[in-house]
Amino acid sequence: MRVLYIIRDRSSRNVRKRLHRWSVGFLDGQDGFFEASLHQAARVTRRSYAEAMAMPAAQRDAFDAVVINAKSGWPWARDPAAARAALDGFRAPLALFLGQAQPDRMPPDRLLDPFRAVFKREPFADTDRYGLTPSNAAKIVPTHLSNPLVSMSYRFPGRNRTRPLARYAWEEPGTHDVFFIGTVNHDRLDERLNAWAAVAQSGLDRIGGLLPLAGVAEAVPPELVTAPLPKPAYLEAMMQSRINLALEGIGPFTFRHLEQFWAGAFTLSTPNIRPLRLRAPLVEGQDYVAFDGTDDMMDKIRWYLDHPEERIAIARNGRAAYERLYDTAAHAGEIRAALQAP
């Protein structure tokens, strides 16, 4: 199967970084897991939006399917009429990849009508929330962001297999009670600020803190601020902490969730991952724990600190769930089936 993939626009990145990504086929961020799976599903030709639009019709028609990254420059949000017209030049079946973190980000019906499949990062399980026709809602195929602690590549697919770790977080002695580190800006200030302030005031042994971005530094008390951690120190802090917080960012399902499940670290999450449909299920109370509000968060932190057997069981289950979730071969089969659906 030959697929034309219209890639995300990364022209704002510096040339050296883009050349390095190209030379090793490096995949990361919001697109990495989906792209690794897509390359496993088909023979993929990667082109920018401008390059794809400039292709002669005969060249476009040589592909069995076309997948458009919604961040490629396809103007679905700013100019829907132009976005719809751009699709008319393709005869091959079309699919859309929506890598936005927000689960509610979805084009309207008139833009989805031409697509055979819509690969959406962490969509709502209840597709009625999108207000789509049943036929367009049925096109949604869940995918998810990548794990920053795992390097993936479309040139070297052997890197994309899930491998066991030499040691998991549940096997570590647990030097710290609670760990969280994350940026805060206007989109993710109050929840992260309130959560970490409650931990700081609790007297528990904590590690990490907040990384204020421009415009919000004055809103974050100095005692809650920390410095960025290099990756080895970050991983060590996560592995050595009994409770790891996964607080909502731009979207409810974050890099932190995948990192913690991968490491076998106990995950205490904000509640807005409950209504999501992931490509493999995460069961609350079995694979992770969610809290409702700051008081509930502190109650659950204290309870699981006092019940290590239950905490370790959930951490182990979270790692097993990760192995089902972060499976590029299985997702490749899902992508191929969606692209070939009648």
Residue frames as qw, qx, qy, qz and C-alpha x, y, z in Angstrom:
[[0.000, 0.889, 0.457, 0.000, 0.00, 0.00, 0.00],
 [0.431, 0.207, 0.010, 0.878, 1.42, 3.39, -1.04],
 [0.208, -0.850, -0.453, 0.170, 0.47, 6.40, 1.08],
 [0.286, 0.546, -0.039, 0.787, 1.18, 10.07, 0.55],
 [0.465, -0.650, -0.470, 0.374, 1.58, 11.69, 3.96],
 [0.155, 0.765, 0.046, 0.623, 1.31, 15.48, 4.06],
 [0.613, -0.177, -0.530, 0.559, 3.47, 16.24, 7.05],
 [0.307, -0.859, -0.302, 0.278, 3.28, 18.80, 9.82],
 [0.351, 0.831, -0.072, 0.426, 4.74, 22.20, 9.03],
 [0.728, -0.543, -0.085, 0.410, 8.00, 22.45, 10.97],
 [0.524, 0.634, 0.051, 0.567, 9.47, 25.34, 8.99],
 [0.254, -0.907, 0.109, -0.319, 9.81, 27.43, 12.15],
 [0.850, -0.451, 0.168, 0.215, 12.39, 25.00, 13.56],
 [0.068, -0.800, 0.481, 0.354, 16.04, 25.71, 12.94],
 [0.702, 0.512, -0.423, -0.257, 17.63, 24.13, 9.89],
 [0.138, 0.441, -0.866, 0.193, 20.11, 22.01, 11.86],
 [0.474, -0.018, 0.736, -0.483, 17.37, 20.38, 13.89],
 [0.778, 0.409, 0.090, -0.469, 15.27, 19.70, 10.80],
 [0.537, 0.550, -0.628, -0.117, 18.23, 18.11, 8.98],
 [0.095, -0.300, 0.894, -0.317, 18.95, 15.91, 11.99],
 [0.660, 0.167, 0.509, -0.528, 15.31, 14.79, 12.17],
 [0.754, 0.512, -0.191, -0.364, 15.36, 13.97, 8.46],
 [0.338, 0.554, -0.760, 0.006, 18.67, 12.07, 8.57],
 [0.046, -0.137, 0.937, -0.317, 17.61, 9.71, 11.36],
 [0.417, -0.354, -0.684, -0.484, 13.88, 9.72, 10.67],
 [0.137, -0.084, -0.711, 0.685, 13.36, 10.87, 14.24],
 [0.361, -0.552, -0.538, -0.525, 9.78, 11.04, 15.49],
 [0.225, -0.159, -0.645, 0.713, 8.54, 12.74, 18.63],
 [0.195, 0.060, 0.139, -0.969, 5.91, 14.98, 20.15],
 [0.616, 0.243, 0.346, -0.664, 2.29, 14.94, 19.18],
 [0.717, 0.469, -0.288, -0.427, 2.88, 13.11, 15.90],
 [0.022, 0.550, -0.834, -0.041, 5.52, 10.50, 16.68],
 [0.477, 0.002, 0.854, -0.207, 3.48, 7.47, 17.67],
 [0.681, 0.569, 0.303, -0.348, 0.99, 7.92, 14.83],
 [0.434, 0.755, -0.420, -0.255, 3.72, 8.47, 12.25],
 [0.159, -0.415, 0.896, -0.002, 5.73, 5.44, 13.40],
 [0.571, 0.225, 0.750, -0.246, 2.59, 3.34, 13.07],
 [0.601, 0.705, 0.051, -0.373, 1.71, 4.83, 9.67],
 [0.252, 0.680, -0.657, -0.204, 5.16, 3.99, 8.30],
 [0.290, -0.175, 0.936, -0.097, 4.70, 0.45, 9.58],
 [0.606, 0.421, 0.557, -0.381, 1.31, 0.22, 7.89],
 [0.662, 0.713, 0.230, 0.016, 2.36, 1.28, 4.38],
 [0.605, 0.094, 0.176, 0.771, 5.07, 2.58, 2.07],
 [0.068, -0.898, -0.325, 0.290, 4.95, 6.26, 2.90],
 [0.455, 0.407, 0.134, 0.780, 6.03, 9.26, 0.85],
 [0.283, -0.700, -0.376, 0.537, 6.39, 12.34, 3.04],
 [0.299, 0.452, 0.284, 0.790, 5.70, 15.75, 1.50],
 [0.012, -0.254, -0.336, 0.907, 4.96, 19.23, 2.77],
 [0.378, 0.650, 0.551, -0.361, 1.56, 20.76, 2.13],
 [0.262, 0.762, -0.232, -0.545, 2.96, 23.06, -0.57],
 [0.038, -0.352, 0.865, 0.357, 4.76, 20.15, -2.28],
 [0.305, 0.290, 0.904, -0.072, 1.63, 18.00, -2.23],
 [0.370, 0.738, 0.334, -0.455, -0.54, 20.77, -3.64],
 [0.208, 0.721, -0.431, -0.501, 1.96, 21.29, -6.46],
 [0.438, -0.118, 0.871, 0.189, 2.04, 17.61, -7.49],
 [0.373, 0.131, -0.576, -0.716, 0.77, 16.78, -10.99],
 [0.796, -0.080, 0.116, -0.588, -2.51, 14.87, -11.00],
 [0.850, 0.226, -0.470, -0.071, -0.87, 11.72, -12.34],
 [0.328, 0.331, -0.716, 0.520, 1.61, 11.69, -9.47],
 [0.440, -0.219, 0.444, -0.749, -1.12, 12.23, -6.88],
 [0.859, 0.054, -0.083, -0.502, -3.21, 9.45, -8.39],
 [0.604, 0.338, -0.717, 0.084, -0.38, 6.92, -8.01],
 [0.072, -0.245, 0.761, -0.596, -1.04, 6.63, -4.27],
 [0.345, -0.341, -0.866, -0.125, -3.51, 4.25, -2.66],
 [0.354, -0.809, -0.460, 0.093, -4.35, 6.78, 0.06],
 [0.253, 0.553, -0.156, 0.778, -3.48, 10.30, 1.19],
 [0.526, -0.622, -0.490, 0.311, -3.13, 11.23, 4.86],
 [0.146, 0.725, -0.006, 0.673, -3.19, 14.92, 5.75],
 [0.437, -0.293, -0.528, 0.666, -1.72, 16.19, 9.00],
 [0.051, -0.887, -0.449, -0.098, -4.08, 18.94, 10.18],
 [0.342, -0.841, 0.091, 0.409, -1.02, 20.97, 11.21],
 [0.680, 0.129, 0.430, 0.579, 0.53, 20.76, 7.74],
 [0.021, -0.232, 0.195, 0.953, -0.86, 24.11, 6.64],
 [0.113, -0.442, -0.794, -0.401, -4.20, 22.74, 5.47],
 [0.048, -0.187, 0.210, -0.958, -6.31, 25.79, 6.42],
 [0.312, -0.443, -0.823, -0.172, -9.26, 24.04, 8.00],
 [0.276, -0.613, -0.535, 0.512, -9.64, 26.50, 10.88],
 [0.100, -0.499, 0.011, 0.861, -8.83, 29.83, 9.23],
 [0.388, 0.372, -0.364, -0.761, -10.29, 29.26, 5.73],
 [0.625, 0.081, 0.750, -0.202, -12.71, 26.30, 5.58],
 [0.700, 0.644, 0.103, -0.290, -13.72, 27.02, 1.97],
 [0.332, 0.731, -0.589, -0.094, -10.11, 26.87, 0.79],
 [0.343, -0.342, 0.860, -0.164, -9.50, 23.77, 2.89],
 [0.734, 0.304, 0.547, -0.264, -12.46, 22.00, 1.28],
 [0.618, 0.741, -0.140, -0.220, -11.40, 23.07, -2.23],
 [0.000, -0.676, 0.735, 0.059, -7.86, 21.74, -1.65],
 [0.578, -0.100, 0.797, -0.143, -9.23, 18.23, -1.26],
 [0.744, 0.537, 0.176, -0.356, -10.82, 18.21, -4.71],
 [0.382, 0.715, -0.551, -0.198, -7.47, 17.60, -6.39],
 [0.164, -0.338, 0.921, -0.106, -7.09, 14.12, -4.88],
 [0.743, 0.019, -0.438, -0.506, -8.75, 10.99, -6.23],
 [0.485, 0.057, -0.832, 0.261, -7.19, 8.55, -3.78],
 [0.562, -0.669, -0.483, -0.053, -9.02, 7.92, -0.50],
 [0.095, 0.655, -0.287, 0.692, -8.29, 10.66, 2.03],
 [0.659, -0.517, -0.495, 0.230, -7.60, 10.48, 5.76],
 [0.039, -0.835, 0.139, -0.532, -7.00, 13.23, 8.29],
 [0.655, -0.182, -0.539, 0.497, -4.65, 13.18, 11.27],
 [0.255, -0.850, -0.053, -0.458, -5.66, 15.54, 14.10],
 [0.670, 0.037, -0.517, 0.531, -2.72, 15.85, 16.47],
 [0.177, -0.624, 0.140, -0.748, -4.15, 18.66, 18.60],
 [0.161, 0.077, -0.833, 0.524, -4.01, 18.05, 22.35],
 [0.428, 0.060, 0.356, -0.829, -7.56, 19.28, 22.98],
 [0.280, 0.189, 0.940, 0.050, -10.11, 16.47, 22.61],
 [0.359, 0.693, 0.490, -0.389, -12.82, 18.90, 21.44],
 [0.097, 0.606, -0.407, -0.676, -10.84, 20.11, 18.39],
 [0.502, 0.247, 0.812, 0.169, -12.72, 18.70, 15.40],
 [0.078, 0.084, -0.426, -0.897, -13.48, 20.09, 11.93],
 [0.597, 0.233, 0.308, -0.703, -17.16, 20.40, 10.98],
 [0.759, 0.250, 0.596, -0.077, -19.08, 17.86, 8.93],
 [0.605, 0.784, 0.025, -0.134, -18.62, 19.64, 5.61],
 [0.133, 0.773, -0.619, -0.036, -14.85, 19.29, 5.95],
 [0.455, -0.297, 0.832, -0.114, -14.96, 15.69, 7.16],
 [0.815, 0.374, 0.224, -0.382, -17.30, 14.44, 4.44],
 [0.653, 0.621, -0.412, -0.134, -14.49, 13.74, 1.91],
 [0.030, -0.557, 0.806, -0.200, -12.37, 11.74, 4.36],
 [0.759, -0.053, -0.626, -0.172, -12.48, 7.98, 4.73],
 [0.718, -0.392, -0.466, 0.338, -10.87, 8.05, 8.19],
 [0.088, -0.861, 0.161, -0.475, -10.10, 10.64, 10.88],
 [0.733, -0.090, -0.499, 0.453, -7.19, 9.73, 13.14],
 [0.239, -0.824, -0.003, -0.514, -7.75, 11.81, 16.26],
 [0.317, 0.256, -0.689, 0.600, -5.50, 12.16, 19.29],
 [0.093, -0.207, -0.780, 0.584, -7.36, 11.04, 22.42],
 [0.292, -0.328, -0.391, -0.809, -10.92, 11.76, 21.22],
 [0.534, -0.154, 0.432, -0.710, -14.03, 11.76, 23.35],
 [0.168, 0.076, 0.983, 0.019, -15.55, 8.31, 23.74],
 [0.317, 0.662, 0.608, -0.303, -18.96, 9.92, 23.35],
 [0.331, 0.092, 0.468, 0.814, -18.73, 11.12, 19.75],
 [0.000, -0.804, -0.571, -0.169, -22.10, 12.88, 20.10],
 [0.344, -0.747, -0.110, 0.558, -20.10, 15.65, 21.77],
 [0.328, -0.181, 0.445, 0.813, -18.75, 16.60, 18.35],
 [0.440, 0.588, 0.252, -0.631, -22.16, 17.21, 16.80],
 [0.078, 0.352, -0.741, -0.567, -21.22, 15.21, 13.70],
 [0.810, 0.120, -0.252, -0.516, -23.37, 13.05, 11.48],
 [0.883, -0.271, 0.372, -0.086, -23.23, 9.35, 12.42],
 [0.880, 0.420, 0.016, 0.222, -21.26, 8.57, 9.27],
 [0.311, 0.759, -0.350, 0.452, -18.54, 11.10, 10.10],
 [0.547, -0.632, 0.430, -0.342, -18.45, 10.16, 13.78],
 [0.977, -0.039, 0.207, -0.011, -17.88, 6.55, 12.72],
 [0.686, 0.630, -0.216, 0.295, -14.71, 7.60, 10.87],
 [0.209, -0.836, 0.415, -0.294, -12.89, 8.57, 14.08],
 [0.897, 0.026, -0.375, 0.233, -9.97, 6.27, 14.90],
 [0.464, -0.878, 0.120, 0.013, -8.21, 7.01, 18.21],
 [0.737, 0.332, -0.303, 0.506, -4.47, 7.57, 18.31],
 [0.521, -0.829, -0.111, 0.168, -2.24, 9.33, 20.83],
 [0.116, 0.921, -0.365, 0.072, 0.87, 11.37, 21.39],
 [0.781, 0.289, -0.494, 0.250, 4.33, 9.90, 21.76],
 [0.752, -0.621, -0.086, 0.205, 6.41, 9.08, 24.82],
 [0.198, 0.925, -0.306, 0.105, 9.35, 11.55, 25.02],
 [0.497, -0.608, 0.619, -0.019, 11.45, 8.97, 26.87],
 [0.755, 0.111, 0.621, 0.181, 11.38, 6.59, 23.89],
 [0.074, 0.542, -0.444, -0.710, 13.11, 7.52, 20.62],
 [0.714, 0.408, 0.562, -0.087, 11.12, 6.51, 17.53],
 [0.056, -0.486, 0.532, 0.692, 12.12, 6.55, 13.87],
 [0.792, 0.465, 0.172, -0.357, 10.48, 5.98, 10.49],
 [0.484, 0.655, -0.572, -0.097, 13.85, 5.10, 8.96],
 [0.246, 0.264, -0.896, 0.259, 14.76, 2.56, 11.66],
 [0.676, -0.371, -0.239, -0.590, 11.48, 0.91, 12.71],
 [0.706, -0.097, -0.651, 0.262, 13.29, -1.52, 15.01],
 [0.136, 0.161, -0.450, 0.868, 13.52, 1.37, 17.49],
 [0.464, -0.268, -0.100, -0.838, 9.76, 1.49, 17.77],
 [0.685, -0.237, -0.684, -0.078, 9.24, -1.78, 19.59],
 [0.532, -0.715, 0.169, -0.420, 8.28, -1.66, 23.26],
 [0.626, 0.251, -0.670, 0.311, 11.09, -3.16, 25.32],
 [0.683, -0.633, -0.351, 0.097, 11.19, -4.09, 29.00],
 [0.028, -0.874, 0.333, -0.353, 13.10, -1.84, 31.36],
 [0.496, 0.250, -0.736, 0.387, 15.97, -3.16, 33.44],
 [0.197, -0.285, -0.717, 0.606, 14.15, -1.89, 36.52],
 [0.145, -0.663, -0.519, -0.519, 10.74, -0.34, 37.12],
 [0.130, -0.555, 0.230, -0.788, 9.70, 2.44, 39.44],
 [0.794, -0.461, -0.077, -0.390, 7.73, 0.09, 41.69],
 [0.907, -0.053, -0.285, 0.306, 10.99, -1.75, 42.40],
 [0.315, 0.503, -0.295, 0.749, 12.75, 1.40, 43.63],
 [0.332, -0.260, -0.698, 0.579, 12.84, 2.30, 47.34],
 [0.126, -0.816, -0.465, -0.318, 10.79, 5.48, 46.90],
 [0.440, -0.040, -0.301, 0.845, 12.96, 8.29, 48.26],
 [0.146, -0.019, 0.038, -0.988, 10.28, 10.97, 47.73],
 [0.354, 0.381, 0.728, -0.446, 6.56, 11.06, 48.45],
 [0.479, 0.762, 0.405, -0.162, 5.35, 13.17, 45.50],
 [0.377, -0.235, 0.432, 0.785, 6.84, 14.30, 42.19],
 [0.454, 0.771, 0.441, 0.069, 5.63, 16.74, 39.59],
 [0.247, -0.455, 0.222, 0.827, 7.39, 19.16, 37.28],
 [0.378, 0.570, 0.649, 0.334, 5.69, 21.11, 34.54],
 [0.149, 0.143, 0.137, 0.969, 5.32, 24.42, 32.82],
 [0.068, 0.693, 0.637, -0.332, 2.53, 26.85, 33.64],
 [0.079, 0.096, 0.274, 0.954, 1.08, 29.56, 31.45],
 [0.424, 0.021, 0.146, -0.894, -2.33, 31.16, 31.14],
 [0.709, 0.021, -0.511, -0.485, -3.83, 27.95, 29.71],
 [0.814, -0.173, -0.549, 0.085, -2.67, 25.69, 32.53],
 [0.101, 0.507, -0.449, 0.729, -2.08, 27.90, 35.53],
 [0.567, -0.453, 0.217, -0.653, -4.78, 27.48, 38.15],
 [0.964, -0.145, -0.138, -0.174, -5.02, 23.69, 38.32],
 [0.776, 0.230, -0.381, 0.446, -1.27, 23.09, 38.41],
 [0.052, 0.525, -0.369, 0.765, -0.69, 25.99, 40.79],
 [0.673, -0.439, 0.146, -0.578, -3.40, 24.87, 43.22],
 [0.972, -0.058, -0.226, -0.014, -2.32, 21.23, 43.12],
 [0.674, 0.274, -0.406, 0.553, 1.36, 21.90, 43.75],
 [0.159, -0.553, 0.309, -0.757, 0.60, 24.50, 46.42],
 [0.839, -0.377, 0.009, -0.392, -1.44, 21.88, 48.29],
 [0.919, 0.057, -0.283, 0.268, 1.44, 19.41, 48.10],
 [0.370, 0.477, -0.358, 0.712, 3.91, 22.06, 49.27],
 [0.381, -0.522, 0.245, -0.723, 1.73, 22.94, 52.27],
 [0.900, -0.227, -0.274, -0.253, 1.20, 19.31, 53.25],
 [0.447, -0.695, 0.554, -0.103, 4.66, 18.71, 54.71],
 [0.960, 0.123, 0.245, 0.062, 5.19, 15.67, 52.50],
 [0.452, -0.445, 0.511, 0.579, 8.57, 15.01, 50.93],
 [0.623, 0.726, 0.258, -0.134, 8.19, 16.49, 47.46],
 [0.447, -0.303, 0.467, 0.700, 10.47, 16.94, 44.47],
 [0.295, 0.480, 0.607, 0.561, 9.94, 19.10, 41.40],
 [0.008, -0.582, -0.284, 0.762, 7.81, 22.19, 41.02],
 [0.468, 0.790, 0.384, -0.093, 6.48, 24.63, 38.46],
 [0.471, -0.068, 0.357, 0.804, 8.21, 26.21, 35.48],
 [0.246, 0.781, 0.349, -0.456, 6.45, 29.54, 34.80],
 [0.516, 0.384, 0.443, 0.625, 6.38, 30.74, 31.21],
 [0.142, 0.098, 0.039, 0.984, 6.36, 34.36, 30.14],
 [0.345, -0.392, -0.287, -0.803, 3.51, 36.38, 31.53],
 [0.751, -0.500, -0.334, -0.274, 2.65, 34.28, 34.58],
 [0.572, 0.169, -0.574, 0.561, 5.85, 34.37, 36.66],
 [0.132, -0.331, 0.345, -0.868, 4.38, 36.95, 39.04],
 [0.753, -0.264, -0.119, -0.591, 1.42, 34.65, 39.73],
 [0.893, -0.045, -0.438, 0.095, 3.57, 31.75, 40.97],
 [0.530, -0.819, 0.211, -0.063, 4.98, 31.94, 44.51],
 [0.250, 0.717, -0.650, 0.025, 8.77, 31.48, 44.52],
 [0.444, -0.342, 0.795, -0.234, 8.58, 28.43, 46.79],
 [0.815, 0.299, 0.446, -0.219, 6.64, 26.57, 44.08],
 [0.554, 0.770, -0.276, -0.154, 9.11, 27.34, 41.30],
 [0.808, -0.304, 0.423, 0.273, 11.87, 24.96, 40.27],
 [0.090, 0.636, -0.561, -0.522, 14.54, 24.73, 37.59],
 [0.845, 0.323, -0.273, -0.326, 14.24, 22.43, 34.55],
 [0.720, -0.391, 0.572, 0.028, 15.60, 18.94, 35.07],
 [0.245, 0.464, -0.757, -0.389, 17.92, 17.24, 32.57],
 [0.802, 0.006, -0.417, -0.428, 16.43, 13.99, 31.31],
 [0.571, 0.059, -0.772, 0.274, 18.52, 11.67, 33.57],
 [0.010, -0.033, 0.586, -0.810, 17.60, 13.69, 36.68],
 [0.596, -0.017, -0.075, -0.800, 13.96, 13.84, 35.58],
 [0.767, 0.011, -0.602, -0.220, 13.81, 10.09, 35.11],
 [0.392, 0.062, -0.757, 0.520, 15.52, 9.49, 38.46],
 [0.256, -0.061, 0.380, -0.886, 13.04, 11.76, 40.27],
 [0.732, -0.005, -0.244, -0.636, 10.10, 9.95, 38.69],
 [0.725, 0.058, -0.686, 0.014, 11.49, 6.50, 39.45],
 [0.337, 0.044, -0.686, 0.643, 12.30, 7.46, 43.05],
 [0.329, -0.118, 0.219, -0.911, 8.87, 8.95, 43.87],
 [0.216, 0.202, 0.923, -0.247, 6.01, 6.97, 45.39],
 [0.349, 0.732, 0.536, -0.234, 3.32, 9.21, 43.91],
 [0.272, -0.059, 0.419, 0.864, 3.66, 10.83, 40.47],
 [0.329, 0.635, 0.387, -0.582, 1.16, 13.51, 39.51],
 [0.287, 0.234, 0.648, 0.665, -0.15, 13.76, 35.94],
 [0.112, 0.628, 0.372, -0.675, -1.79, 17.18, 35.82],
 [0.535, 0.701, 0.457, 0.110, -3.74, 18.44, 32.84],
 [0.348, -0.285, 0.255, 0.856, -1.84, 20.62, 30.38],
 [0.274, 0.201, -0.344, -0.875, -3.10, 22.01, 27.09],
 [0.716, -0.094, -0.507, -0.471, -5.05, 18.77, 26.87],
 [0.762, -0.493, 0.223, -0.356, -6.02, 16.23, 29.52],
 [0.969, -0.053, 0.142, 0.193, -3.78, 13.37, 28.31],
 [0.027, 0.939, -0.335, -0.068, -0.16, 14.44, 28.50],
 [0.556, 0.516, -0.629, 0.171, 3.39, 13.26, 27.92],
 [0.246, -0.456, 0.684, -0.513, 3.54, 12.71, 31.67],
 [0.873, -0.033, 0.249, -0.419, 0.89, 9.97, 31.54],
 [0.894, 0.377, -0.243, 0.000, 2.84, 7.93, 28.98],
 [0.277, 0.613, -0.623, 0.399, 6.18, 8.50, 30.71],
 [0.451, -0.386, 0.605, -0.532, 4.84, 7.28, 34.04],
 [0.938, 0.089, 0.151, -0.297, 3.07, 4.24, 32.63],
 [0.726, 0.536, -0.412, 0.128, 6.24, 3.36, 30.71],
 [0.141, 0.552, -0.663, 0.485, 8.37, 3.64, 33.87],
 [0.594, -0.320, -0.735, 0.065, 5.96, 1.65, 36.02],
 [0.097, 0.066, -0.426, 0.897, 5.38, 4.67, 38.24],
 [0.001, 0.590, 0.762, -0.266, 2.18, 5.12, 40.22],
 [0.073, 0.265, 0.326, 0.905, 0.08, 7.73, 38.40],
 [0.016, 0.623, 0.612, -0.487, -2.36, 10.10, 40.10],
 [0.217, 0.257, 0.508, 0.793, -4.14, 11.98, 37.33],
 [0.307, 0.208, 0.142, -0.918, -6.51, 14.88, 36.91],
 [0.545, 0.252, 0.741, -0.302, -9.99, 13.57, 36.08],
 [0.524, 0.618, -0.042, -0.585, -10.49, 14.81, 32.54],
 [0.140, 0.335, -0.865, -0.346, -8.96, 11.71, 30.98],
 [0.442, 0.156, 0.813, -0.345, -12.08, 9.77, 32.03],
 [0.636, 0.571, 0.306, -0.420, -14.25, 10.72, 29.02],
 [0.230, 0.652, -0.579, -0.432, -11.49, 9.98, 26.48],
 [0.970, 0.171, 0.153, -0.083, -11.33, 7.01, 24.16],
 [0.165, -0.686, 0.662, 0.252, -7.77, 5.73, 23.93],
 [0.643, 0.361, -0.576, -0.354, -6.71, 3.11, 21.43],
 [0.583, -0.114, -0.787, 0.166, -6.30, 0.68, 24.31],
 [0.461, -0.773, -0.259, -0.350, -8.27, 1.24, 27.52],
 [0.225, 0.274, -0.619, 0.701, -6.92, 2.61, 30.77],
 [0.542, -0.559, -0.602, -0.173, -9.03, 1.54, 33.72],
 [0.155, -0.660, 0.295, -0.674, -9.35, 3.99, 36.59],
 [0.716, -0.484, 0.336, -0.375, -8.58, 2.40, 39.93],
 [0.973, 0.007, 0.203, 0.111, -6.74, -0.44, 38.23],
 [0.733, 0.368, 0.078, 0.566, -4.13, 1.17, 35.93],
 [0.205, 0.315, -0.157, 0.913, -4.13, 4.68, 37.42],
 [0.178, -0.623, -0.645, 0.405, -5.98, 6.78, 39.99],
 [0.100, 0.548, 0.249, 0.792, -7.82, 10.05, 39.30],
 [0.200, -0.384, -0.571, 0.698, -8.84, 12.75, 41.74],
 [0.002, -0.762, -0.492, -0.421, -11.64, 15.29, 41.88],
 [0.211, -0.924, 0.005, -0.318, -10.33, 18.54, 43.29],
 [0.234, 0.635, -0.587, 0.444, -7.37, 19.40, 45.49],
 [0.574, -0.423, 0.510, -0.482, -8.78, 17.95, 48.73],
 [0.973, 0.103, 0.120, -0.168, -9.46, 14.62, 47.04],
 [0.649, 0.596, -0.411, 0.233, -5.95, 14.67, 45.55],
 [0.052, -0.593, 0.640, -0.485, -4.37, 15.08, 48.99],
 [0.796, -0.216, 0.387, -0.412, -6.60, 12.39, 50.50],
 [0.957, 0.286, -0.040, -0.033, -5.57, 9.94, 47.80],
 [0.401, 0.662, -0.536, 0.337, -1.89, 10.84, 48.07],
 [0.332, -0.500, 0.636, -0.486, -1.95, 10.08, 51.79],
 [0.903, -0.034, 0.266, -0.337, -4.00, 6.91, 51.38],
 [0.898, 0.398, -0.170, 0.074, -1.71, 5.40, 48.74],
 [0.187, 0.664, -0.604, 0.399, 1.41, 6.40, 50.67],
 [0.506, -0.362, 0.621, -0.477, -0.02, 4.38, 53.58],
 [0.878, 0.147, 0.405, -0.208, -0.99, 1.41, 51.35],
 [0.027, -0.614, 0.650, 0.446, 2.11, 0.43, 49.39],
 [0.414, 0.073, 0.894, 0.158, 0.74, -2.92, 48.19],
 [0.434, 0.729, 0.508, -0.151, -2.22, -1.28, 46.46],
 [0.121, 0.877, -0.224, -0.408, 0.03, 1.44, 45.06],
 [0.219, -0.428, 0.795, 0.370, 2.51, -1.07, 43.61],
 [0.478, 0.334, 0.811, 0.049, -0.30, -3.17, 42.09],
 [0.380, 0.856, 0.261, -0.233, -1.65, -0.13, 40.25],
 [0.018, -0.779, 0.481, 0.401, 1.84, 0.86, 39.07],
 [0.360, -0.150, 0.879, 0.272, 2.39, -2.64, 37.65],
 [0.459, 0.584, 0.667, -0.056, -1.00, -2.58, 35.94],
 [0.213, 0.893, -0.025, -0.396, -0.17, 0.81, 34.45],
 [0.132, -0.540, 0.713, 0.427, 2.95, -0.61, 32.81],
 [0.390, 0.191, 0.888, 0.152, 0.95, -3.53, 31.40],
 [0.366, 0.792, 0.425, -0.240, -1.62, -1.07, 30.06],
 [0.038, 0.797, -0.356, -0.487, 1.19, 0.93, 28.45],
 [0.288, -0.231, 0.849, 0.377, 2.38, -2.14, 26.57],
 [0.377, 0.530, 0.757, 0.060, -1.10, -2.54, 25.06],
 [0.173, 0.905, 0.214, -0.325, -1.48, 1.17, 24.38],
 [0.032, 0.824, -0.426, -0.372, 1.97, 1.94, 22.94],
 [0.674, 0.015, 0.710, 0.204, 2.01, -0.77, 20.28],
 [0.213, 0.548, -0.348, -0.730, 2.93, 0.55, 16.84],
 [0.024, 0.041, -0.929, -0.366, 2.37, -2.81, 15.12],
 [0.112, 0.519, 0.822, -0.207, -1.18, -3.05, 16.44],
 [0.174, 0.724, 0.176, -0.644, -1.87, 0.58, 15.54],
 [0.045, 0.353, -0.656, -0.666, -0.43, 0.01, 12.06],
 [0.047, 0.267, 0.944, 0.188, -3.09, -2.65, 11.57],
 [0.102, 0.700, 0.562, -0.429, -5.78, -0.21, 12.72],
 [0.085, 0.637, -0.212, -0.736, -4.51, 2.46, 10.33],
 [0.002, 0.142, -0.832, -0.537, -4.34, 0.08, 7.39],
 [0.086, 0.458, 0.885, -0.030, -7.86, -1.21, 8.05],
 [0.113, 0.742, 0.341, -0.566, -9.22, 2.34, 8.27],
 [0.076, 0.545, -0.424, -0.720, -7.52, 3.42, 5.03],
 [0.088, 0.058, -0.891, -0.441, -8.80, 0.36, 3.18],
 [0.295, 0.383, 0.745, -0.459, -12.35, 0.46, 4.55],
 [0.225, 0.470, 0.688, 0.505, -15.08, 0.64, 1.89]]
